[in-house]
Amino acid sequence: MDIQGLVDAINEACQDERKKYYLKLGDLIKVLEENPDCLIEIGAPHSYRGYYCDLSFERGEPIKASELLEELKSNVLNKELEGYKGGEFLMSEDVPCWVAYYGSCGEALIGAKPINGKIALHTKKVD
């Protein structure tokens, strides 16, 4: 196996482990579909700086869940996003999600739940 193949295999194994604990894109889409009128305070989806193959969102002003859902379905789901330092990474339903500004590491998104007209995000700092 060449060096790049080895690195790719390690990255894939690590992402598989994160998928067990972090909210995946498909899970987030399901929450948004079930609660289209709720407000959510994330947007600007992009490849995560910590793991380019994962998806990240920036915190921002509240928007309707239906707006974020439309953006995800149109521009992210099953599309390739450019990594912070290059490369193209497919954002499928099973990619783990993070909350971080572009170019920065942040917190793992581990849950999203509608509460009182808003979608509350549960995040976790990861060392």
Short mmCIF file of the C-alpha atoms (twelve columns), coordinates in Angstrom:
data_MODEL
# 
_entry.id   MODEL 
# 
loop_
_atom_site.group_PDB 
_atom_site.id 
_atom_site.type_symbol 
_atom_site.label_atom_id 
_atom_site.label_alt_id 
_atom_site.label_comp_id 
_atom_site.label_asym_id 
_atom_site.label_seq_id 
_atom_site.Cartn_x 
_atom_site.Cartn_y 
_atom_site.Cartn_z 
_atom_site.pdbx_PDB_model_num 
ATOM 1   C CA . MET A 1   0.000   0.000  0.000  1 
ATOM 2   C CA . ASP A 2   1.341   3.449  -0.834 1 
ATOM 3   C CA . ILE A 3   1.648   6.206  1.770  1 
ATOM 4   C CA . GLN A 4   -1.468  8.070  0.558  1 
ATOM 5   C CA . GLY A 5   -3.460  4.845  0.670  1 
ATOM 6   C CA . LEU A 6   -2.344  4.274  4.250  1 
ATOM 7   C CA . VAL A 7   -3.277  7.827  5.265  1 
ATOM 8   C CA . ASP A 8   -6.679  7.480  3.558  1 
ATOM 9   C CA . ALA A 9   -7.338  4.184  5.386  1 
ATOM 10  C CA . ILE A 10  -6.460  5.740  8.751  1 
ATOM 11  C CA . ASN A 11  -8.683  8.765  8.050  1 
ATOM 12  C CA . GLU A 12  -11.586 6.517  7.066  1 
ATOM 13  C CA . ALA A 13  -11.225 4.424  10.231 1 
ATOM 14  C CA . CYS A 14  -11.152 7.561  12.388 1 
ATOM 15  C CA . GLN A 15  -14.238 8.976  10.669 1 
ATOM 16  C CA . ASP A 16  -16.061 5.675  11.195 1 
ATOM 17  C CA . GLU A 17  -15.365 6.029  14.918 1 
ATOM 18  C CA . ARG A 18  -16.671 9.628  14.996 1 
ATOM 19  C CA . LYS A 19  -19.851 8.506  13.236 1 
ATOM 20  C CA . LYS A 20  -20.724 6.431  16.304 1 
ATOM 21  C CA . TYR A 21  -20.931 9.477  18.578 1 
ATOM 22  C CA . TYR A 22  -21.499 12.639 16.540 1 
ATOM 23  C CA . LEU A 23  -24.634 13.841 14.801 1 
ATOM 24  C CA . LYS A 24  -24.461 12.951 11.142 1 
ATOM 25  C CA . LEU A 25  -25.678 15.114 8.273  1 
ATOM 26  C CA . GLY A 26  -28.588 12.777 7.563  1 
ATOM 27  C CA . ASP A 27  -29.705 12.971 11.204 1 
ATOM 28  C CA . LEU A 28  -29.613 16.759 11.112 1 
ATOM 29  C CA . ILE A 29  -31.600 16.802 7.877  1 
ATOM 30  C CA . LYS A 30  -34.259 14.612 9.503  1 
ATOM 31  C CA . VAL A 31  -34.597 17.042 12.440 1 
ATOM 32  C CA . LEU A 32  -34.885 19.975 10.025 1 
ATOM 33  C CA . GLU A 33  -37.496 18.171 7.907  1 
ATOM 34  C CA . GLU A 34  -39.591 17.373 10.984 1 
ATOM 35  C CA . ASN A 35  -39.384 20.958 12.318 1 
ATOM 36  C CA . PRO A 36  -39.297 23.303 9.292  1 
ATOM 37  C CA . ASP A 37  -40.694 26.339 11.140 1 
ATOM 38  C CA . CYS A 38  -38.317 26.135 14.101 1 
ATOM 39  C CA . LEU A 39  -35.385 28.523 14.294 1 
ATOM 40  C CA . ILE A 40  -31.816 27.299 14.242 1 
ATOM 41  C CA . GLU A 41  -28.666 29.334 14.871 1 
ATOM 42  C CA . ILE A 42  -26.197 27.725 12.470 1 
ATOM 43  C CA . GLY A 43  -25.472 28.104 8.783  1 
ATOM 44  C CA . ALA A 44  -22.624 28.509 6.303  1 
ATOM 45  C CA . PRO A 45  -21.890 24.781 5.906  1 
ATOM 46  C CA . HIS A 46  -18.320 23.947 4.927  1 
ATOM 47  C CA . SER A 47  -15.675 21.260 5.159  1 
ATOM 48  C CA . TYR A 48  -14.449 21.089 8.773  1 
ATOM 49  C CA . ARG A 49  -10.905 22.332 9.423  1 
ATOM 50  C CA . GLY A 50  -10.130 19.523 11.865 1 
ATOM 51  C CA . TYR A 51  -11.217 16.718 9.519  1 
ATOM 52  C CA . TYR A 52  -11.796 17.897 5.971  1 
ATOM 53  C CA . CYS A 53  -14.036 14.897 5.274  1 
ATOM 54  C CA . ASP A 54  -16.486 16.076 7.998  1 
ATOM 55  C CA . LEU A 55  -19.023 18.897 7.753  1 
ATOM 56  C CA . SER A 56  -19.064 22.046 9.853  1 
ATOM 57  C CA . PHE A 57  -21.460 24.925 10.440 1 
ATOM 58  C CA . GLU A 58  -20.850 28.443 11.708 1 
ATOM 59  C CA . ARG A 59  -22.959 29.887 14.495 1 
ATOM 60  C CA . GLY A 60  -25.064 32.781 13.308 1 
ATOM 61  C CA . GLU A 61  -28.323 34.646 13.438 1 
ATOM 62  C CA . PRO A 62  -31.446 32.495 13.744 1 
ATOM 63  C CA . ILE A 63  -32.897 31.228 10.482 1 
ATOM 64  C CA . LYS A 64  -35.804 28.915 9.777  1 
ATOM 65  C CA . ALA A 65  -34.911 25.248 9.725  1 
ATOM 66  C CA . SER A 66  -36.492 25.062 6.263  1 
ATOM 67  C CA . GLU A 67  -33.904 27.566 4.961  1 
ATOM 68  C CA . LEU A 68  -30.971 25.522 6.218  1 
ATOM 69  C CA . LEU A 69  -32.634 22.357 4.935  1 
ATOM 70  C CA . GLU A 70  -32.914 23.830 1.438  1 
ATOM 71  C CA . GLU A 71  -29.259 24.874 1.469  1 
ATOM 72  C CA . LEU A 72  -28.148 21.446 2.630  1 
ATOM 73  C CA . LYS A 73  -30.190 19.600 0.018  1 
ATOM 74  C CA . SER A 74  -29.166 21.968 -2.799 1 
ATOM 75  C CA . ASN A 75  -25.504 22.645 -2.047 1 
ATOM 76  C CA . VAL A 76  -24.146 20.095 0.421  1 
ATOM 77  C CA . LEU A 77  -25.800 16.669 0.503  1 
ATOM 78  C CA . ASN A 78  -23.988 14.298 -1.866 1 
ATOM 79  C CA . LYS A 79  -21.829 17.163 -3.130 1 
ATOM 80  C CA . GLU A 80  -18.070 17.581 -2.852 1 
ATOM 81  C CA . LEU A 81  -16.827 20.465 -0.726 1 
ATOM 82  C CA . GLU A 82  -13.310 21.801 -0.857 1 
ATOM 83  C CA . GLY A 83  -11.145 21.111 2.193  1 
ATOM 84  C CA . TYR A 84  -9.467  23.980 4.032  1 
ATOM 85  C CA . LYS A 85  -6.117  23.276 2.384  1 
ATOM 86  C CA . GLY A 86  -7.479  21.656 -0.744 1 
ATOM 87  C CA . GLY A 87  -8.959  18.411 -1.899 1 
ATOM 88  C CA . GLU A 88  -12.584 17.535 -2.535 1 
ATOM 89  C CA . PHE A 89  -14.655 15.723 0.091  1 
ATOM 90  C CA . LEU A 90  -18.046 14.115 -0.469 1 
ATOM 91  C CA . MET A 91  -20.678 15.170 2.071  1 
ATOM 92  C CA . SER A 92  -22.949 12.129 2.302  1 
ATOM 93  C CA . GLU A 93  -25.697 11.528 4.860  1 
ATOM 94  C CA . ASP A 94  -23.302 9.784  7.212  1 
ATOM 95  C CA . VAL A 95  -20.611 12.459 7.606  1 
ATOM 96  C CA . PRO A 96  -20.156 13.714 11.193 1 
ATOM 97  C CA . CYS A 97  -21.041 17.351 11.910 1 
ATOM 98  C CA . TRP A 98  -19.235 20.085 13.850 1 
ATOM 99  C CA . VAL A 99  -19.843 23.698 14.877 1 
ATOM 100 C CA . ALA A 100 -16.851 25.864 13.987 1 
ATOM 101 C CA . TYR A 101 -16.038 28.962 11.998 1 
ATOM 102 C CA . TYR A 102 -14.349 28.406 8.653  1 
ATOM 103 C CA . GLY A 103 -10.673 27.610 9.115  1 
ATOM 104 C CA . SER A 104 -11.069 26.915 12.839 1 
ATOM 105 C CA . CYS A 105 -11.533 23.836 14.960 1 
ATOM 106 C CA . GLY A 106 -14.618 23.790 17.139 1 
ATOM 107 C CA . GLU A 107 -17.072 21.540 18.904 1 
ATOM 108 C CA . ALA A 108 -18.578 18.237 17.831 1 
ATOM 109 C CA . LEU A 109 -22.303 18.410 17.142 1 
ATOM 110 C CA . ILE A 110 -23.740 15.524 19.131 1 
ATOM 111 C CA . GLY A 111 -27.457 16.319 19.048 1 
ATOM 112 C CA . ALA A 112 -30.225 18.598 17.816 1 
ATOM 113 C CA . LYS A 113 -33.676 18.744 19.387 1 
ATOM 114 C CA . PRO A 114 -36.668 21.070 18.945 1 
ATOM 115 C CA . ILE A 115 -37.534 23.019 22.101 1 
ATOM 116 C CA . ASN A 116 -40.015 25.924 22.229 1 
ATOM 117 C CA . GLY A 117 -39.801 26.811 18.535 1 
ATOM 118 C CA . LYS A 118 -36.015 26.521 18.310 1 
ATOM 119 C CA . ILE A 119 -33.703 23.685 17.488 1 
ATOM 120 C CA . ALA A 120 -31.337 23.346 20.420 1 
ATOM 121 C CA . LEU A 121 -27.872 22.146 19.495 1 
ATOM 122 C CA . HIS A 122 -25.882 19.923 21.800 1 
ATOM 123 C CA . THR A 123 -22.143 20.232 21.266 1 
ATOM 124 C CA . LYS A 124 -19.075 18.811 22.942 1 
ATOM 125 C CA . LYS A 125 -15.523 20.093 23.085 1 
ATOM 126 C CA . VAL A 126 -13.170 17.443 21.771 1 
ATOM 127 C CA . ASP A 127 -9.528  17.403 22.753 1 
# 
